[in-house]
Amino acid sequence: MAVKESIKEVTIKNKLGLHARPASLFVQAASRFDSEITVVRKDGGEPADGKSLMSMLILTAACGTVLTIKGAGQDCEEAVRTLAELVDRGFDED
């Protein structure tokens, strides 16, 4: 049986980018799901584990950075949708 996958592209909108607080919110939200979550900068770089704070911080995603959120697993569609909405809301910072 094939593993379910879901992918969504998002743009970091909050002024301070993906600093510690929003990265922590992302990791907390991602960790609620069973699916594997991977985040990749559109402009290149190593993929980040969406459930690891250190991995997410290493993305150094400033305001305007385009990210691809990829989910793999049974609840990946809900996971990717939830995480994309969090990013689209600017992590409720602005």
N, CA, C and O of each residue as an XYZ file, in Angstrom:
376
protein
N       0.833     -1.184      0.000
C       0.000      0.000      0.000
C       0.880      1.252      0.000
O       1.830      1.351      0.777
N       0.559      2.193     -0.868
C       1.346      3.415     -1.004
C       1.109      4.353      0.183
O       0.016      4.402      0.747
N       2.142      5.083      0.540
C       2.041      6.070      1.609
C       1.370      7.324      1.056
O       1.722      7.809     -0.019
N       0.397      7.841      1.807
C      -0.263      9.091      1.401
C       0.709     10.249      1.548
O       1.509     10.292      2.482
N       0.628     11.196      0.604
C       1.472     12.379      0.660
C       0.649     13.623      0.370
O      -0.346     13.571     -0.353
N       1.073     14.737      0.941
C       0.438     16.025      0.703
C       1.529     17.091      0.689
O       2.469     17.042      1.482
N       1.393     18.052     -0.220
C       2.406     19.113     -0.367
C       1.701     20.454     -0.516
O       0.686     20.564     -1.204
N       2.259     21.479      0.145
C       1.698     22.832      0.030
C       2.849     23.833      0.103
O       3.758     23.694      0.921
N       2.795     24.835     -0.761
C       3.793     25.908     -0.748
C       3.230     27.093      0.025
O       2.075     27.475     -0.162
N       4.050     27.669      0.890
C       3.640     28.806      1.718
C       4.745     29.863      1.706
O       5.896     29.578      1.377
N       4.366     31.084      2.071
C       5.336     32.176      2.170
C       5.309     32.713      3.596
O       4.242     32.988      4.144
N       6.489     32.861      4.191
C       6.582     33.424      5.545
C       6.144     34.884      5.474
O       6.704     35.670      4.711
N       5.135     35.243      6.279
C       4.542     36.589      6.202
C       4.848     37.479      7.409
O       4.807     38.704      7.299
N       5.154     36.871      8.558
C       5.390     37.708      9.737
C       6.733     38.419      9.611
O       7.692     37.875      9.065
N       6.781     39.650     10.129
C       7.931     40.536      9.954
C       9.258     39.929     10.399
O      10.280     40.122      9.739
N       9.251     39.198     11.511
C      10.498     38.667     12.057
C      10.869     37.298     11.502
O      11.893     36.735     11.889
N      10.057     36.755     10.605
C      10.380     35.470     10.000
C      10.190     34.309     10.961
O       9.493     34.420     11.969
N      10.819     33.205     10.629
C      10.669     31.971     11.400
C      11.685     31.941     12.550
O      12.620     31.140     12.550
N      11.480     32.828     13.523
C      12.365     32.866     14.693
C      11.865     31.839     15.713
O      10.995     31.032     15.386
N      12.390     31.851     16.928
C      12.130     30.792     17.910
C      10.646     30.581     18.216
O      10.189     29.438     18.254
N       9.887     31.648     18.435
C       8.481     31.468     18.814
C       7.659     30.815     17.703
O       7.006     29.804     17.961
N       7.662     31.353     16.465
C       6.869     30.695     15.432
C       7.388     29.302     15.074
O       6.602     28.410     14.753
N       8.689     29.116     15.128
C       9.234     27.777     14.853
C       8.732     26.789     15.904
O       8.406     25.646     15.582
N       8.672     27.231     17.153
C       8.160     26.392     18.236
C       6.684     26.069     18.024
O       6.265     24.930     18.232
N       5.891     27.062     17.612
C       4.471     26.827     17.327
C       4.305     25.824     16.186
O       3.432     24.958     16.237
N       5.141     25.944     15.164
C       5.086     25.026     14.028
C       5.383     23.607     14.489
O       4.651     22.677     14.149
N       6.454     23.433     15.262
C       6.858     22.115     15.748
C       5.776     21.514     16.648
O       5.473     20.325     16.548
N       5.199     22.330     17.519
C       4.121     21.834     18.390
C       2.942     21.354     17.570
O       2.380     20.293     17.846
N       2.559     22.129     16.557
C       1.432     21.746     15.701
C       1.769     20.484     14.904
O       0.945     19.574     14.806
N       2.958     20.427     14.343
C       3.370     19.264     13.541
C       3.412     17.995     14.384
O       3.082     16.910     13.906
N       3.818     18.140     15.630
C       3.974     16.979     16.520
C       2.644     16.359     16.929
O       2.621     15.245     17.453
N       1.540     17.059     16.701
C       0.217     16.507     17.010
C      -0.215     15.448     15.991
O      -1.175     14.714     16.222
N       0.496     15.375     14.868
C       0.131     14.457     13.795
C       1.103     13.279     13.727
O       2.268     13.395     14.106
N       0.603     12.155     13.241
C       1.441     10.966     13.089
C       2.336     11.048     11.852
O       3.406     10.440     11.818
N       1.906     11.791     10.849
C       2.644     11.874      9.587
C       4.021     12.501      9.766
O       4.249     13.298     10.676
N       4.930     12.120      8.878
C       6.237     12.774      8.825
C       6.041     14.124      8.148
O       5.329     14.225      7.148
N       6.672     15.158      8.693
C       6.566     16.507      8.134
C       7.968     16.979      7.759
O       8.884     16.976      8.582
N       8.113     17.383      6.507
C       9.384     17.903      6.017
C       9.134     19.291      5.443
O       8.128     19.523      4.773
N      10.059     20.215      5.711
C       9.936     21.584      5.214
C      11.204     21.912      4.429
O      12.320     21.674      4.891
N      11.005     22.464      3.230
C      12.132     22.777      2.355
C      11.995     24.209      1.859
O      10.906     24.643      1.485
N      13.101     24.939      1.857
C      13.119     26.281      1.257
C      13.051     26.124     -0.250
O      13.749     25.286     -0.819
N      12.213     26.925     -0.905
C      12.085     26.846     -2.360
C      13.403     27.204     -3.045
O      13.703     26.692     -4.123
N      14.184     28.079     -2.422
C      15.445     28.514     -3.027
C      16.610     27.564     -2.720
O      17.766     27.898     -2.982
N      16.314     26.399     -2.174
C      17.342     25.382     -1.941
C      17.680     25.190     -0.480
O      17.120     25.839      0.403
N      18.593     24.299     -0.254
C      19.015     23.991      1.107
C      18.529     22.625      1.544
O      17.748     21.971      0.853
N      19.002     22.211      2.690
C      18.652     20.908      3.242
C      17.218     20.902      3.746
O      16.757     21.903      4.294
N      16.504     19.796      3.572
C      15.156     19.679      4.134
C      15.210     19.690      5.656
O      16.160     19.186      6.255
N      14.192     20.264      6.272
C      14.103     20.322      7.729
C      13.015     19.372      8.211
O      11.992     19.195      7.549
N      13.244     18.768      9.362
C      12.235     17.944     10.020
C      11.268     18.906     10.712
O      11.662     19.638     11.620
N      10.013     18.905     10.287
C       9.022     19.818     10.830
C       8.680     19.580     12.285
O       7.966     20.383     12.887
N       9.180     18.479     12.873
C       8.917     18.176     14.282
C      10.139     18.437     15.153
O      10.161     18.069     16.328
N      11.166     19.079     14.568
C      12.406     19.382     15.293
C      12.634     20.889     15.303
O      12.797     21.506     14.251
N      12.645     21.477     16.497
C      12.840     22.921     16.613
C      14.177     23.350     16.010
O      14.234     24.318     15.252
N      15.242     22.642     16.341
C      16.563     23.017     15.818
C      16.589     22.940     14.294
O      17.140     23.820     13.632
N      15.999     21.898     13.747
C      15.950     21.732     12.295
C      15.185     22.875     11.634
O      15.595     23.378     10.588
N      14.072     23.286     12.248
C      13.270     24.381     11.692
C      14.015     25.713     11.783
O      13.942     26.523     10.859
N      14.723     25.948     12.877
C      15.467     27.199     13.030
C      16.608     27.298     12.012
O      16.953     28.391     11.562
N      17.184     26.161     11.658
C      18.296     26.150     10.702
C      17.836     26.580      9.305
O      18.664     26.941      8.469
N      16.526     26.546      9.045
C      16.016     27.027      7.752
C      16.293     28.512      7.548
O      16.359     28.980      6.412
N      16.457     29.257      8.646
C      16.659     30.716      8.604
C      15.721     31.370      7.586
O      16.156     32.045      6.654
N      14.435     31.149      7.795
C      13.417     31.656      6.873
C      12.942     33.041      7.303
O      12.176     33.181      8.257
N      13.403     34.046      6.595
C      13.000     35.429      6.866
C      11.648     35.700      6.213
O      11.131     34.875      5.460
N      11.089     36.860      6.511
C       9.841     37.286      5.878
C      10.022     37.252      4.363
O      11.005     37.771      3.833
N       9.066     36.637      3.677
C       9.131     36.527      2.229
C       9.704     35.214      1.723
O       9.612     34.920      0.531
N      10.292     34.423      2.605
C      10.847     33.129      2.206
C       9.713     32.174      1.834
O       8.720     32.063      2.553
N       9.875     31.491      0.709
C       8.884     30.517      0.265
C       9.335     29.127      0.730
O      10.464     28.703      0.481
N       8.426     28.438      1.408
C       8.698     27.095      1.923
C       7.719     26.100      1.320
O       6.585     26.449      0.990
N       8.161     24.879      1.183
C       7.284     23.782      0.784
C       7.133     22.862      1.987
O       8.119     22.354      2.521
N       5.892     22.655      2.406
C       5.590     21.742      3.510
C       5.140     20.431      2.886
O       4.204     20.403      2.086
N       5.812     19.343      3.256
C       5.478     18.024      2.730
C       5.096     17.112      3.891
O       5.801     17.036      4.897
N       3.986     16.432      3.736
C       3.550     15.472      4.733
C       3.455     14.093      4.116
O       3.078     13.954      2.952
N       3.796     13.066      4.893
C       3.689     11.682      4.431
C       3.132     10.840      5.567
O       3.730     10.739      6.638
N       1.974     10.236      5.314
C       1.337      9.398      6.331
C      -0.168      9.534      6.275
O      -0.703     10.294      5.468
N      -0.848      8.796      7.133
C      -2.311      8.731      7.114
C      -2.993     10.088      7.297
O      -3.994     10.365      6.637
N      -2.466     10.935      8.181
C      -3.126     12.220      8.458
C      -2.399     13.402      7.810
O      -2.499     14.535      8.281
N      -1.666     13.127      6.725
C      -0.821     14.168      6.122
C      -1.609     15.337      5.549
O      -1.151     16.477      5.620
N      -2.781     15.080      4.985
C      -3.551     16.182      4.392
C      -3.979     17.183      5.455
O      -3.849     18.392      5.263
N      -4.486     16.685      6.566
C      -4.883     17.565      7.669
C      -3.664     18.270      8.256
O      -3.724     19.455      8.582
N      -2.559     17.537      8.390
C      -1.338     18.110      8.960
C      -0.825     19.263      8.098
O      -0.557     20.353      8.605
N      -0.690     19.022      6.810
C      -0.161     20.050      5.910
C      -1.103     21.252      5.861
O      -0.646     22.395      5.856
N      -2.408     21.003      5.825
C      -3.383     22.103      5.812
C      -3.269     22.939      7.090
O      -3.254     24.168      7.023
N      -3.190     22.286      8.248
C      -3.079     22.980      9.533
C      -1.807     23.816      9.604
O      -1.843     24.965     10.046
N      -0.691     23.250      9.172
C       0.590     23.962      9.225
C       0.620     25.125      8.234
O       1.153     26.190      8.546
N       0.057     24.928      7.054
C       0.006     26.013      6.064
C      -0.848     27.162      6.577
O      -0.497     28.325      6.381
N      -1.966     26.854      7.234
C      -2.816     27.907      7.801
C      -2.074     28.683      8.879
O      -2.224     29.901      8.976
N      -1.276     27.993      9.692
C      -0.489     28.650     10.737
C       0.495     29.641     10.111
O       0.624     30.773     10.577
N       1.181     29.211      9.061
C       2.129     30.094      8.377
C       1.384     31.257      7.717
O       1.813     32.407      7.815
N       0.269     30.956      7.048
C      -0.505     32.005      6.372
C      -1.035     33.065      7.334
O      -1.212     34.222      6.953
N      -1.286     32.669      8.578
C      -1.746     33.639      9.600
C      -0.584     34.425     10.193
O      -0.792     35.238     11.094
N       0.620     34.204      9.712
C       1.787     34.892     10.260
C       2.070     34.478     11.692
O       2.618     35.252     12.478
N       1.683     33.225     12.032
C       1.880     32.692     13.379
C       1.205     33.568     14.425
O       1.615     33.601     15.585
N       0.156     34.281     13.995
C      -0.636     35.166     14.863
C       0.224     36.245     15.522
O      -0.071     36.681     16.635
N       1.295     36.680     14.833
C       2.183     37.701     15.400
C       1.828     39.122     15.004
O       1.996     40.049     15.796
N       1.341     39.300     13.789
C       1.151     40.671     13.296
C      -0.279     41.151     13.489
O      -0.604     42.283     13.128
